[in-house]
Amino acid sequence: MVVVMTDGVSDRRDLTKELDLLAENVIRMLEENDAKIYSREVIEEFRNPSNIGRMQDADGEGVGDGICGDSMEIYLKIKDGVIERCTFFTDGCGATIACGSRLTRFVKGMSVEGAKAVKPASLIHLLNGLPEEHVHCASLAVVALKGAIRNYESRQRAKEGARA
């Protein structure tokens, strides 16, 4: 019987390399699976989302609750009838994150009136499609946007009423 003595350091390094390779393989398999299901645009928005977070000084806030249990909050900063800033917060899946991210970039610089006309189909088109089981994610984002617009308009009417 031969006993090999090691310092333990090289064994840990080997184990670390094996774990790193395992993690890389799992990530590669997940990415391949995602690419079969989602468009490149959805994957990019999910992996690198824009405009995430609640806005403390929002002019309008809206919430959408999805049939799947996801929720989305949309926050608007508006000046002279134009959306200057739009952020979102969600507890949802990757498709919901992608919808929130893309929607915030789409409406930035848009008039409030123009944003009222945004439809879930427009968002799905911007994302180059969504799987049927995730189409409701686009609706969730648009419902939250329209709620934020209604909230903004309500606040504006209240301000005008206070001045009168």
C-alpha positions as CSV (number, residue, x, y, z in Angstrom):
1,M,0.0,0.0,0.0
2,V,1.3,3.4,-1.0
3,V,0.3,6.5,0.9
4,V,0.7,9.8,-0.8
5,M,1.0,12.8,1.4
6,T,-0.2,16.1,0.2
7,D,-0.3,19.5,1.7
8,G,-4.1,19.8,1.0
9,V,-3.7,23.0,-1.0
10,S,-3.3,21.3,-4.4
11,D,-6.3,19.0,-3.6
12,R,-8.4,22.2,-2.9
13,R,-7.2,23.8,-6.1
14,D,-8.2,20.7,-8.1
15,L,-11.6,20.6,-6.4
16,T,-12.1,24.3,-7.1
17,K,-11.2,23.8,-10.8
18,E,-13.7,20.9,-11.0
19,L,-16.5,23.0,-9.5
20,D,-15.7,25.9,-11.8
21,L,-16.0,23.6,-14.8
22,L,-19.2,22.1,-13.5
23,A,-20.7,25.6,-13.0
24,E,-19.6,26.6,-16.5
25,N,-21.2,23.5,-18.0
26,V,-24.5,24.2,-16.1
27,I,-24.5,27.8,-17.3
28,R,-23.8,26.8,-20.9
29,M,-26.7,24.2,-20.7
30,L,-29.1,26.9,-19.3
31,E,-28.1,29.4,-22.0
32,E,-28.6,26.8,-24.7
33,N,-32.1,26.0,-23.3
34,D,-33.0,29.7,-23.0
35,A,-31.9,30.3,-26.6
36,K,-34.4,27.6,-27.7
37,I,-37.3,29.3,-25.9
38,Y,-36.6,33.0,-25.9
39,S,-35.5,35.6,-28.5
40,R,-32.0,37.1,-28.3
41,E,-33.7,40.4,-27.3
42,V,-35.6,38.8,-24.3
43,I,-32.4,37.1,-23.1
44,E,-30.4,40.4,-23.4
45,E,-33.0,42.4,-21.5
46,F,-33.3,39.7,-18.8
47,R,-29.5,39.4,-18.3
48,N,-28.8,43.2,-18.5
49,P,-32.0,44.9,-17.5
50,S,-32.3,48.7,-17.6
51,N,-34.0,51.1,-15.2
52,I,-34.6,48.7,-12.3
53,G,-35.7,50.1,-9.0
54,R,-38.3,52.1,-7.2
55,M,-38.4,55.9,-7.7
56,Q,-38.8,57.9,-4.5
57,D,-39.8,61.1,-6.3
58,A,-42.1,59.6,-9.0
59,D,-44.8,61.7,-10.6
60,G,-46.8,58.6,-11.2
61,E,-46.8,55.0,-9.8
62,G,-48.6,52.0,-11.1
63,V,-48.9,48.3,-10.2
64,G,-49.9,45.3,-12.2
65,D,-50.6,41.9,-10.8
66,G,-50.3,39.0,-13.1
67,I,-52.3,35.8,-13.3
68,C,-49.1,33.9,-12.6
69,G,-48.5,35.6,-9.3
70,D,-45.9,38.1,-10.6
71,S,-46.3,41.7,-9.9
72,M,-44.7,44.8,-11.5
73,E,-44.4,48.4,-10.4
74,I,-43.8,51.2,-12.9
75,Y,-42.6,54.7,-11.8
76,L,-42.7,57.8,-14.0
77,K,-41.0,61.1,-13.9
78,I,-42.7,63.5,-16.3
79,K,-41.9,67.0,-17.4
80,D,-44.1,69.1,-19.8
81,G,-46.1,66.0,-20.7
82,V,-43.1,63.9,-21.7
83,I,-41.8,60.9,-19.8
84,E,-38.3,61.9,-18.7
85,R,-37.6,58.8,-16.7
86,C,-39.3,55.4,-16.2
87,T,-38.2,52.7,-13.8
88,F,-39.7,49.3,-12.8
89,F,-39.6,46.8,-10.0
90,T,-40.8,43.3,-10.2
91,D,-40.8,40.0,-8.3
92,G,-41.4,38.2,-11.6
93,C,-39.7,35.7,-13.9
94,G,-37.1,36.5,-16.6
95,A,-39.8,37.3,-19.2
96,T,-41.4,39.8,-16.8
97,I,-38.0,41.4,-16.1
98,A,-37.4,41.6,-19.9
99,C,-40.8,43.2,-20.5
100,G,-40.3,45.8,-17.7
101,S,-36.8,46.7,-18.9
102,R,-37.7,47.1,-22.5
103,L,-40.9,49.0,-21.7
104,T,-39.0,51.6,-19.6
105,R,-36.6,52.2,-22.5
106,F,-39.4,52.4,-25.0
107,V,-41.5,55.0,-23.3
108,K,-38.6,57.3,-22.2
109,G,-38.9,60.5,-24.2
110,M,-42.5,59.6,-25.3
111,S,-45.4,61.9,-24.6
112,V,-47.9,60.8,-21.9
113,E,-50.5,60.6,-24.6
114,G,-48.3,58.4,-26.7
115,A,-47.5,56.1,-23.8
116,K,-51.3,55.7,-23.3
117,A,-51.4,54.0,-26.7
118,V,-48.8,51.4,-25.9
119,K,-50.2,47.9,-26.3
120,P,-48.8,44.5,-25.1
121,A,-48.4,43.5,-28.7
122,S,-46.0,46.5,-29.3
123,L,-43.9,45.3,-26.4
124,I,-43.9,41.7,-27.7
125,H,-42.8,43.0,-31.1
126,L,-40.0,45.0,-29.6
127,L,-38.8,41.8,-27.8
128,N,-39.0,39.9,-31.0
129,G,-41.7,37.6,-29.5
130,L,-42.4,35.8,-26.3
131,P,-43.4,32.2,-25.8
132,E,-47.2,31.8,-25.5
133,E,-47.0,31.0,-21.8
134,H,-45.2,34.4,-21.2
135,V,-47.3,36.7,-23.3
136,H,-49.1,37.8,-20.2
137,C,-45.8,39.3,-19.0
138,A,-46.1,42.1,-21.6
139,S,-49.7,42.7,-20.5
140,L,-48.5,43.0,-16.9
141,A,-45.9,45.6,-17.8
142,V,-48.4,47.7,-19.9
143,V,-51.1,47.5,-17.1
144,A,-48.6,48.9,-14.6
145,L,-47.6,51.6,-17.1
146,K,-51.2,52.7,-17.6
147,G,-51.8,52.6,-13.9
148,A,-48.8,54.9,-13.4
149,I,-50.2,57.3,-16.1
150,R,-53.6,57.3,-14.4
151,N,-51.9,58.0,-11.0
152,Y,-49.9,60.9,-12.6
153,E,-53.0,62.4,-14.2
154,S,-54.9,62.1,-10.9
155,R,-52.1,63.9,-9.1
156,Q,-52.2,66.6,-11.7
157,R,-55.9,67.1,-11.4
158,A,-55.5,67.3,-7.6
159,K,-52.8,70.0,-8.0
160,E,-55.0,72.0,-10.4
161,G,-58.0,71.7,-8.0
162,A,-55.9,72.9,-5.1
163,R,-54.9,76.0,-7.1
164,A,-58.5,76.9,-8.0
